[in-house]
């Protein structure tokens, strides 16, 4: 079976208010978060890759200006995650693709094996969404077939893609590594994340 053509949207628009510095540029073992996330999408041959920027966008875009990505600036980044998802989908409007995967810039610990499993599940024509579940909790990244874009465009405020899971035929990948749930909202969170992967 031919592998579906899958695009990537990396959400990198947040303001990092609780962290006190630009989250997208935090160091992940020698690379800024955003550079690491772009590298993952390229290694997995996802294309095109859209990077949705917002707060501190010039700084973020400068770090990956030489990468093969489409920049989509979300002027309304303070309106919640759904606004960035919609900006990302709009940037893919004229692209031919079967599906897209939405990543969070501040989740650099996403393992390639998980994405490869998602791409495998996406080959099932009956599946519309491939979601990640850790200890029964849904978390990013999430794969959406193209037919779900209409649903994404209907999201409001801080609604993420999880509200669409019951609207479409969803397959959940049960991932056993709970480190995937670690946030990086504060300096303490960031230090904990680094320590979890330094062992």
C-alpha positions as CSV (number, residue, x, y, z in Angstrom):
1,X,0.0,0.0,0.0
2,X,1.3,3.5,-0.9
3,X,2.2,5.7,2.0
4,X,-0.3,8.6,2.2
5,X,1.1,12.1,1.5
6,X,1.2,13.7,4.9
7,X,1.9,17.4,5.8
8,X,3.0,18.7,9.2
9,X,1.9,21.8,11.1
10,X,4.1,22.8,14.0
11,X,2.4,25.1,16.5
12,X,5.0,27.6,17.7
13,X,2.9,30.8,18.4
14,X,2.6,30.8,22.1
15,X,3.7,33.6,24.4
16,X,5.6,31.7,27.0
17,X,4.4,34.1,29.7
18,X,4.9,31.7,32.7
19,X,8.4,30.7,31.5
20,X,9.8,34.2,31.1
21,X,11.7,33.5,27.9
22,X,10.9,32.3,24.4
23,X,9.9,28.7,24.8
24,X,10.4,27.9,21.1
25,X,14.1,28.6,21.5
26,X,14.8,26.5,24.6
27,X,17.7,24.1,24.2
28,X,17.0,20.4,23.5
29,X,20.3,18.7,23.7
30,X,22.1,21.1,21.4
31,X,19.2,22.4,19.3
32,X,16.5,25.0,19.8
33,X,13.1,23.3,20.3
34,X,11.8,24.6,17.0
35,X,14.8,23.4,15.0
36,X,14.5,20.0,16.6
37,X,10.8,19.7,15.7
38,X,11.5,20.8,12.0
39,X,14.3,18.2,11.8
40,X,11.9,15.5,13.0
41,X,9.3,16.3,10.3
42,X,12.0,16.3,7.6
43,X,13.5,13.0,8.8
44,X,10.0,11.5,8.6
45,X,9.6,12.9,5.1
46,X,6.5,14.9,6.0
47,X,5.7,17.7,3.5
48,X,5.0,20.4,3.3
49,X,5.9,21.6,6.8
50,X,4.1,24.6,8.1
51,X,5.4,26.5,11.1
52,X,2.8,28.7,12.8
53,X,4.4,31.6,14.6
54,X,3.0,34.3,16.8
55,X,4.7,35.8,19.8
56,X,8.4,36.6,19.1
57,X,7.9,35.4,15.6
58,X,11.0,37.1,14.1
59,X,13.3,35.4,16.6
60,X,11.7,32.0,16.0
61,X,11.7,32.3,12.2
62,X,15.3,33.5,12.2
63,X,16.4,30.2,13.8
64,X,14.9,28.1,10.9
65,X,15.0,30.6,8.1
66,X,17.2,28.3,6.0
67,X,14.9,25.3,6.5
68,X,12.3,24.1,3.9
69,X,9.2,25.2,5.7
70,X,6.2,27.5,5.1
71,X,5.9,30.2,7.7
72,X,2.3,31.1,8.7
73,X,2.1,34.0,11.1
74,X,-0.9,34.0,13.6
75,X,-1.6,37.6,14.5
76,X,-4.3,36.5,16.8
77,X,-2.1,34.0,18.7
78,X,-3.6,35.1,22.0
79,X,-6.9,33.7,20.8
80,X,-5.9,30.1,21.8
81,X,-4.6,27.0,20.1
82,X,-7.5,26.6,17.7
83,X,-6.6,29.9,16.0
84,X,-3.1,28.6,15.3
85,X,-4.5,25.3,14.0
86,X,-6.7,27.2,11.6
87,X,-3.8,29.5,10.4
88,X,-1.8,26.3,9.7
89,X,-4.6,24.7,7.8
90,X,-5.1,27.8,5.7
91,X,-1.4,27.8,4.8
92,X,-2.0,24.3,3.3
93,X,-5.1,25.3,1.3
94,X,-3.6,24.7,-2.1
95,X,-1.5,21.7,-1.2
96,X,-2.3,18.1,-2.3
97,X,-2.2,15.9,0.7
98,X,-4.0,12.9,2.3
99,X,-3.5,14.0,5.9
100,X,-1.7,16.3,8.3
101,X,0.0,15.9,11.7
102,X,-0.3,18.7,14.2
103,X,2.8,19.0,16.5
104,X,3.4,21.3,19.5
105,X,6.8,23.1,19.4
106,X,7.2,22.5,23.1
107,X,7.0,18.8,22.9
108,X,10.4,17.9,21.6
109,X,10.3,14.6,23.3
110,X,8.0,13.1,20.7
111,X,9.6,9.8,19.5
112,X,9.9,9.1,15.8
113,X,8.6,5.6,16.4
114,X,5.2,7.1,17.5
115,X,4.9,9.2,14.3
116,X,5.9,6.2,12.2
117,X,3.1,4.2,13.9
118,X,0.7,7.0,13.1
119,X,1.6,7.0,9.5
120,X,1.1,3.3,9.4
121,X,-2.4,3.6,11.0
122,X,-3.2,6.4,8.5
123,X,-3.1,3.8,5.7
124,X,-6.4,2.4,6.9
125,X,-9.0,4.2,4.8
126,X,-11.7,3.9,7.5
127,X,-9.6,5.9,10.0
128,X,-10.1,9.7,10.0
129,X,-8.0,10.7,13.0
130,X,-5.0,8.9,14.7
131,X,-4.7,10.2,18.2
132,X,-2.0,9.6,20.9
133,X,-3.2,8.3,24.3
134,X,-0.8,8.1,27.3
135,X,-2.2,6.5,30.5
136,X,-5.7,7.1,29.1
137,X,-5.0,10.8,28.5
138,X,-5.2,12.2,24.9
139,X,-2.2,14.3,24.0
140,X,-0.4,15.6,20.9
141,X,0.7,14.9,18.3
142,X,-2.5,14.0,16.3
143,X,-2.9,13.0,12.7
144,X,-6.0,14.3,10.8
145,X,-7.1,13.1,7.4
146,X,-7.8,15.9,5.0
147,X,-11.6,15.5,5.4
148,X,-11.2,16.7,9.0
149,X,-9.9,20.1,8.0
150,X,-13.5,21.4,7.9
151,X,-13.8,20.3,11.6
152,X,-10.6,22.0,12.6
153,X,-11.8,25.2,11.0
154,X,-14.8,25.1,13.2
155,X,-12.8,25.1,16.5
156,X,-13.0,28.0,18.9
157,X,-10.6,29.5,21.5
158,X,-8.5,27.0,23.4
159,X,-10.3,24.0,21.9
160,X,-7.7,21.6,20.6
161,X,-8.2,18.8,18.2
162,X,-9.5,16.4,20.9
163,X,-13.0,17.8,20.6
164,X,-13.1,16.3,17.1
165,X,-12.3,12.8,18.2
166,X,-16.0,11.8,18.7
167,X,-17.0,13.5,15.5
168,X,-14.8,11.4,13.3
169,X,-13.6,7.8,13.1
170,X,-10.7,7.9,15.5
171,X,-8.0,5.3,16.2
172,X,-6.0,5.8,19.4
173,X,-2.4,4.7,19.8
174,X,-1.8,3.7,23.3
175,X,1.7,5.0,24.1
176,X,3.3,3.6,27.2
177,X,6.0,6.3,27.9
178,X,4.4,8.9,30.3
179,X,7.3,11.3,29.7
180,X,5.3,12.4,26.7
181,X,2.9,14.2,29.1
182,X,5.6,16.5,30.5
183,X,4.8,20.1,29.8
184,X,7.2,23.0,29.6
185,X,5.1,25.9,30.8
186,X,7.6,27.0,33.5
187,X,11.4,26.9,34.1
188,X,10.8,24.1,36.6
189,X,8.9,22.1,33.9
190,X,11.7,22.6,31.5
191,X,14.4,21.4,33.9
192,X,12.3,18.4,34.8
193,X,11.8,17.5,31.1
194,X,15.6,17.7,30.5
195,X,16.3,15.6,33.5
196,X,13.8,12.9,32.4
197,X,15.8,12.5,29.2
198,X,19.3,12.8,30.6
199,X,19.2,9.5,32.4
